Amino acid sequence: MNQEGILKAIYNKHRRNHPENPDSKQLCCMWSTNDPPDVIEGTELFYDIESAFGVHLNNDEALELYDMTLKQALKYINKLKMIQ
């Protein structure tokens, strides 16, 4: 599976837990949009991304990803991989 497919699989896995969310391809839809989390760093969703892509996400990076689409997030993750 390519990187886009991996990220989309993670997105779909977690988005299904929140049927109230639209399939907007935005990472924020992996959490409840009716009751958004106070803290997203260190959540299972980001552990899945870290594990799949071999990166570590700090709080600022997690917040950046939260507001991104899947395509934007994949570019950002690849940038982080090069830096780390």
PyMOL commands that set and color helices and strands:
alter all, ss='L'
color gray80, all
select helices_A, chain A and resi 3-15+27-30+44-53+59-66+70-83
alter helices_A, ss='H'
color red, helices_A
deselect
rebuild
show_as cartoon
